[in-house]
Amino acid sequence: MMMNMVESLNSMLVNARDFPYVALLNVIQEKMSKWWNDRRIVGMALTTPLTPSRESQLRPRFAQSNGRHTLQLNPVTYHVKGGELEGMVDIFNKTCTCKEFDIDKLPCVHAVAAAHHAQVSVYSLVSPYYTKEYYVLAYSETIYPVGSQSQWDVPNEVVARIVLPREVKDKKRGRPKTSRFPSVGEFRKRKNRCGKCGAYGHYKKRCNSQIGSTERNPPTNVPV
């Protein structure tokens, strides 16, 4: 999950990561402001009790719970049979022996069947963090731009502070590396390069280039 988030931010800043610090921060602020506003609009327009992703995840479980045999063992515990796996559901502590309810905090198929048997709303068993109210609350604040540097209110002790440049080590020969180093366990697929036309994405045997354009570096100044 963390790697997916880092990759998303890295792709978002691929064109801006070489900017000066202030310009880079402005790009991040503009993107975050847009995201917050777009999600706020989506949250205010929701007509379902849950967020769209969790609602689409929970809806199929209503149909999957049909036909399950549910036995009430005590006021809060239910034994649900049917399907590939049985489940022991505690609607008070919001747990199930299949562990899906415990981990996701979203009713599993067994919990949905137990809720129907107990005549309890399934949505009452969902974590409040998945509800529309929490979704809207998460994006209720507004991210404002910092403004021009000429308008910054900088304390005098900060202005008087002398900041020395960082120590520059001896640069390595060649162009500096711009792509990031792969993480541990990350596999990058190597692109195939055609030995006929020099393009990437196919082999020489599958090259569709014309015979006259097969040379990578056509000769120049050829005598007539």
C-alpha atoms as one frame of an Amber mdcrd trajectory, in Angstrom:
protein
   0.000   0.000   0.000   2.768   2.422   0.926   4.613   1.671  -2.313   1.470
   2.405  -4.341   1.088   5.779  -2.641   4.739   6.664  -3.256   4.490   5.618
  -6.898   1.373   7.774  -7.356   3.082  10.839  -5.906   6.226  10.157  -7.895
   4.296   9.981 -11.171   2.426  13.162 -10.256   5.680  15.071  -9.673   7.689
  13.562 -12.517   7.782  16.873 -14.394   8.145  19.099 -11.326  10.656  17.305
  -9.139  13.561  19.215 -10.711  11.958  22.562  -9.864  13.334  24.787  -7.090
  11.929  23.971  -3.653   9.398  26.804  -3.566   8.086  26.022  -7.049   7.863
  22.324  -6.204   5.882  23.072  -3.052   3.520  25.271  -5.074   2.858  22.402
  -7.487   2.123  20.047  -4.576  -0.161  22.614  -2.941  -2.151  23.181  -6.142
  -2.621  19.460  -6.683  -3.634  18.828  -3.069  -6.083  21.759  -3.132  -7.733
  20.342  -6.240  -7.933  16.844  -4.752  -9.481  18.125  -1.526 -12.078  20.199
  -3.367 -12.989  17.398  -5.806 -13.462  14.893  -2.991 -15.454  17.383  -0.957
 -17.855  17.792  -3.879 -18.143  14.015  -4.281 -18.813  13.577  -0.562 -21.536
  16.209  -0.464 -23.277  14.581  -3.439 -23.293  11.057  -1.959 -26.721   9.478
  -1.616 -25.493   6.302   0.091 -24.538   5.856   3.761 -21.012   4.709   2.873
 -18.229   5.899   0.619 -18.509   4.719  -3.014 -15.733   2.115  -2.776 -17.074
   0.552   0.427 -20.662   0.663  -0.803 -19.694  -1.250  -3.957 -17.785  -3.738
  -1.808 -20.687  -4.330   0.606 -23.585  -4.486  -1.861 -22.759  -7.903  -3.403
 -22.660  -9.454   0.066 -26.398  -8.876   0.490 -27.124 -11.297  -2.359 -24.367
 -13.703  -1.250 -25.914 -13.953   2.216 -29.214 -15.250   0.850 -29.759 -18.940
   1.573 -27.323 -19.036   4.479 -28.555 -20.995   7.477 -28.278 -18.794  10.568
 -28.572 -20.111  14.104 -28.753 -17.737  17.081 -26.674 -19.012  19.996 -27.182
 -16.093  22.400 -28.377 -12.482  22.130 -25.246 -11.383  20.217 -23.678 -14.553
  18.747 -24.823 -16.270  15.548 -23.594 -19.358  13.732 -23.853 -18.963   9.957
 -23.586 -22.015   7.678 -23.493 -22.279   3.925 -20.912 -21.576   1.285 -17.288
 -22.648   1.463 -16.696 -21.387   5.014 -18.815 -21.239   8.159 -18.740 -18.225
  10.435 -19.360 -17.455  14.095 -20.497 -13.823  14.267 -20.569 -11.541  17.298
 -22.655  -8.533  16.313 -21.842  -6.723  19.566 -18.046  -6.892  19.274 -18.292
  -6.871  15.455 -16.181  -9.958  14.881 -16.382 -13.154  12.841 -14.285 -16.303
  12.880 -13.504 -15.820   9.180 -11.511 -12.731  10.309 -12.670 -10.689   7.315
 -15.055  -8.692   9.483 -12.340  -8.157  12.108  -9.709  -6.878   9.681 -11.741
  -4.831   7.195 -14.240  -3.470   9.754 -16.845  -4.106   7.072 -19.497  -6.820
   7.548 -18.576 -10.068   5.820 -21.172 -12.380   4.256 -21.684 -14.115   7.603
 -22.194 -10.818   9.422 -24.720  -9.671   6.808 -26.694 -12.893   7.258 -26.538
 -12.544  11.047 -27.713  -8.932  10.848 -30.712  -9.930   8.721 -31.581 -12.699
  11.170 -31.295 -10.318  14.122 -33.232  -7.607  12.241 -30.323  -5.225  12.718
 -29.215  -2.725  10.105 -26.089  -3.937   8.331 -24.829  -0.356   8.166 -24.779
  -0.183  11.950 -22.010  -2.802  11.915 -19.787  -0.813   9.548 -16.878   1.191
  10.927 -17.809   4.890  11.137 -14.672   5.744   9.161 -16.376   4.357   6.041
 -19.468   6.544   6.365 -20.396   9.593   4.348 -20.087  11.841   7.401 -16.455
  10.899   8.013 -15.671  11.166   4.303 -17.001  14.719   4.165 -15.288  15.601
   7.435 -11.927  14.354   6.133 -12.012  16.880   3.273 -13.876  19.683   5.023
 -10.812  21.903   5.401  -9.472  24.053   2.576  -5.833  24.046   1.501  -4.937
  27.639   0.657  -1.931  28.788  -1.381   0.998  30.207   0.514   1.152  33.336
  -1.619   4.044  35.331  -2.993   7.289  35.405  -1.026   7.004  39.175  -0.808
   3.868  38.699   1.315   5.376  36.236   3.766   5.504  37.285   7.411   8.926
  35.964   8.391  10.139  36.533  12.002  13.276  38.631  12.413  15.200  35.826
  14.098  14.604  33.656  11.045  15.710  36.420   8.665  18.897  36.970  10.689
  19.744  33.281  10.697  22.663  32.382   8.436  22.160  29.152   6.549  25.274
  27.714   4.952  25.026  25.651   1.776  25.333  21.932   2.171  28.639  20.256
   1.609  28.972  19.211  -2.012  30.769  15.960  -2.599  32.810  15.263  -5.696
  30.451  14.700  -8.578  30.605  11.427 -10.407  31.407  11.376 -14.055  28.565
  11.322 -16.539  25.007  12.527 -16.345  23.292  12.524 -12.956  20.778   9.743
 -12.395  17.174  10.966 -12.605  15.233   7.724 -12.143  14.824   6.430  -8.613
  16.451   3.269  -7.298  14.062   0.290  -7.170  12.964  -0.852  -3.730  13.925
  -4.187  -2.218  11.965  -6.947  -3.924  10.714  -4.653  -6.697  11.024  -6.091
 -10.200  11.243  -3.887 -13.251  10.440  -5.386 -16.594  13.168  -4.807 -19.136
  12.040  -3.299 -22.404  12.820  -5.233 -25.548  14.785  -3.406 -28.221  14.620
  -4.367 -31.863  17.941  -5.196 -33.467  16.614  -4.134 -36.840  15.111  -0.666
 -36.343  16.346   0.140 -32.825  12.856   0.785 -31.447  11.639  -0.575 -28.113
   8.733  -2.928 -27.529   9.350  -5.703 -30.074  11.972  -8.097 -31.418  13.748
  -8.168 -34.763  11.638 -11.089 -36.015   8.410  -9.133 -35.418   9.630  -5.836
 -36.812   7.309  -4.313 -39.419   9.674  -1.575 -40.543  10.287  -1.150 -44.236
  13.515  -2.510 -45.655  14.639   0.943 -46.671  14.373   2.214 -43.109  16.152
  -0.619 -41.299  19.393   1.194 -40.692  19.614   2.920 -37.320  22.026   5.606
 -38.508  21.647   6.075 -42.276  24.918   7.101 -43.952  25.324  10.682 -45.054
  27.269  12.265 -47.892  27.007   9.147 -50.036  28.473   9.826 -53.506  26.033
   9.579 -56.376
